[in-house]
């Protein structure tokens, strides 16, 4: 079989050039000269006795033979990379780089670091607050926890949990300026984590689109909106993951028994070649196990009922389904 296989270096040059559509970019990735890449590709074409590329100026275009060869070569290199990752990344020690949605990182993941460290004391986590899908393919990042529709390509991705959204406010503000009905929202600052669509959808579900609006602030992500609400600066929309513990601890209260589903969800994603690495699997398995151990979706509503002193009187205060809404998490 070895006699039937082309040389490895020409195959690497071919795969990189085909992926980038450029000899120059392939040379940069493989840390060789432009001429070396060109020579390797010509050698591969000679050994196979076929033409693999058509050259149109600076751009390379695969021939029919090249298009037939590329998937097999790419798959082989991915399998080699995955096997290497499994051998070189230990199960329970080493450094693991994680990016996470800012609000989820602050209010859910960081409070649970003790649980992870207790189980895996020799794994050092490097955490970064980000919701950029480009991090999935960043070489310095191992695992991404993202908020979105999960449609990212060329990677391993799995939905972690979906969300419901509902208003939250600090107990101090609730006591100083009571919120007895939805109309009372007009007396408070409305805190946004997006351009305003979330609050619009929640008010639509509450039959209150005609509500008189007071002052409004727009934040760049949900974490800032929640923090502003905790400091008593207004009312934000919390969600069933990031606001759950804040509600149970009395740092926030939910004035109304009405939640609407968010359009997107939290997902866990990583490069396909890294998914098989034991240290990556350890963290992902822990992440899903932690979620299974708590009933985060039910907690906010029960916490709100325990905290609010007076019942809300409003015809729209009944749980019901509504169109999902987008939430900017980063």
N, C-alpha and C positions, 0 to 999 in steps of 0.2 A: 504493500500500500504506500509506503514512504516514497517509492520510486515514481508513483503516479501523482504525488503532490507537488505543486509549484513551490519554489523557495519562499520562506517565511517573509523576509524583508520586502521583496516585491509585492507580496500580498498586502502587507501593512501599508506600503506606499499607495497601492491601488485603492484600498478602502478609505484611507484618509483623503486622497484626492477626490474620490467619488462623493464622499460625504460633504466636503467643502466646495466642490466644483472649482477648485483652484489648486494649482501646483504650489504656488507661493504659500497659501495657508496650510497646506499639507506639510510643506517643509518646515514651517514654523512649529506646528504641533509635534513633529517627530524630531525637531532640533537637528535638521540636516539642511543642506543647500538645495536650492531650486533645481540645480542640475542633477543632484543625486536622486531626487524624486523622479525627474524625467527619465533618467537612466534606468531606474528600477522598473518603471512602468513599461519602457521599451523592452526590457529583458523579459518581463512577464508576458507581454504580447508575443514576443519571439518564441517563448517556451510553449505557449498555447497555440501559436500559429493563427491568432485572431486579432482583430483590432478592438480595443476596449473603449477608446475615447475618440470622439470627434472634437477637434479644437476650433472654436469660433472666437478668434481674438484671444482675450485673456481668460475666457470662460471655457470650461470643459463640459462636454455633454456625453453621457454614456451611449455607446452603441447598443444594439440588441444583445450582443454577446456580453458586454459589460453589465447591462441591466440584469441578465440572467445570473451572472457570477456574484454580484454584490450581495444579495440577501444571504447566501450561504457563507460568504466570507465574514460579513458583519455578525451573523449568528455565532459563528465559530469563535470570533474574538470576544464576544459577550460571554460565552460559556467559559472561556479561558479566564476572563477577568473575574467572573463569579467564583470559579474554583479557587483562584488566587486569593480573593477576599475571604473565602471561608477558611483558608489555611492560615492567613496572616492576621485576621482579626480575632482575638480570643473572645471566649464567651463572656467572661465575667471580669475583665480588666482592660484598661486602656482609656483612651479619650474618645468621646462621642460628641459630635457637634450637632446641635439641634436649633432650628429656627421655628418660632411659634408665633401665632397671632398675638399681638401685644396684650389685649384684654385677657385672653385665655392664659397667657404666660403669667401675668401678674396675679390674677385672681383664682386660677385653678392649678396650674402646674407648679409654680413656686411654693405654694403652701403644702404641696405633697412631696416635695423633694426629700423630706426625711424618710418617707416610706420607701422611695427608690434607693436611697443611700443605705438604709438598713439592710435591704436585700442584696445590694451589689456595691459594697463599700470600696471596691477597687476600680470602679468605673467613674471617670472624671467627666462631668458634663460641661460643655461649653454652650451657653444659651444666648440666643440673639432674638430680639423682638422684631419680627418681620412677617408680612403676609405676601411676599413676592414669590410667585410660582417659578421664577427664573432660578431661585435657590435650589430647586430640585436637582438641577444639572450642574450646580457649582461644585467644583472638585473638593472644596474645603468643608462642605456641608454633607452630613450623613442622613439626617431625617428632617422632614418639614411637616409641621402641623399647620394646615392652611384652611382658610375660610373661602369657599367658592362652590362652583358647581361640579368640581371633580373631573372636568373634561381635559385634564392635562395629558399630553401624549408622551410616548417614549419613556415611560417610567412605571413603577409600581405605585398604585394608589388605591386606597380603601376608605370608604366613608366611616367616620368615627361616630358622629352623632349629629342630629339636626336640632334646631332651636325653636323656641317660642319667645316672643317679645312682649313686654308689658311695662308700664310706667313704674319707676322707682324714685323714691325721695328719702331724704334723711329724716330720722325721727324728730330732730330739733326743728326742722322747717315744718314738718307735719304738725307739730304742737303749737308753733308760733303762728302759722297761717294754715289752719285746718283745711283739708280737702274732703268735703263731704259729698260733693257731686262732681260730675265731669265739668260743669260750668265753672267750678272753682279753679280749674286749670288755667283759665284766663288771667288769674291773679298772680301767676307764677312765671318765672323765666323757663322757657322751653329749651332744653339742651339737645342738640342734634349730633348724631354720629355720621350723618350723611347729608345730602342736599335737602332733605326734608321729606323724602318719600315715606320713610318709616312711620313718622308721626301721622302723616296724611292717611296711611292705610289703617293705623290703629284707630284714629278718630272716625274713619269711615265705618269700621266695625262697631264703634260705639255710637253710631248715629249722631255724630257731633262735628260734622265738617263745617258747620256754620259757627263753630266756637270762636268767640272773640279772642284773638291772640295777643298776648302781652309781649314783653321783650324776649328775644331769642338769641342763642349763641350756637355757632357751628364749630364742631371739633373735628380734628383730622382722623380720629379713630374712636372706637367705642370705649377704650380704656379711659381716655380723657373725659368723655362725657360722664362715665360712671364716677370717676374721681371728683368731678365738679359737683355731681349730685351728693356725694358723700360729705362734701364740705358745705352743703346747704346752699349752693348757688343756683339751684333750680331743679327741674324734674327731667330725668333722662329715661330712655327706654333700655331696660335691662333685659338679659336673656337667661334662659334656664340653666346655662352652664356657668357663666362668669358672675352672675348675681346671686346664685343660690346660697353660698355660704355667707355672703354679706347680709342676706335676708335672715338667715337662721341665727346669726350672731347679733341681730338688731342694729347693724350699721346702716341698713336701708330698710324701708318698708314699701310694700306694694299697695297703693290705695284702692285699687280696683281689681275685681276678680274677672278680668278679661285679658286674654293673651291671644296673639295672632302668630301664625307660623312664618318663620323667615323663609325666603326663597332658597337660600343656599345652606350649606352645612359645613361642619368641620370635617376635614379629611386628613389622613396620614399618608405621606408620599415620600418616595426615595427613588434613587436610580435603580434600575432593574438589577444591575450587577451587585449592588450593595444589599439587596433584600435578603440574600442568602447568608450574609455575614452574621455569625452568631451574636456579636455584640449589638448589632442593629435589631436582630430578632428579639433579643432580651428586652430592649427598651420598648419596642412596639407591643410585645406581649404584655408587658407591665402596664402600658398605657390603656390597653383594652380591658385588662383585668381590673384596674382602678375604676374604670367607668362602670363596670358590671357591679361593683361593690356598693354603689350608691344610687339612690333613686333621685337623681338631680332634677329630672323633669317634673316630679310631683312636689318637690320640696318648696319651691317659691310660693306656690299658692297656699299651702298649709302654713308656711311661715308668715305670710301676709295676714292670714286670718287670726293667727295668734297675737300679732303685734298691734293691729289696728284696734283702737279702743271703741270706736263707734261704727256701726254698720253703714255701708254706702247705700244711699237711696237714689236709684236711677233706673229708668226703664230699660236702658241698654246694658245693664250689668248682668249679663248672662253669658256663659261660655258658648262660643259658636265658631264655626270655621269661617275663614276669610281668605281672600287671595293672598298668596305668599308675597313677602317683600324682601328687597335687597338690603343688605346691611354692610356698610363699609367697616372692615375690621382692621385696617392698617393704614 
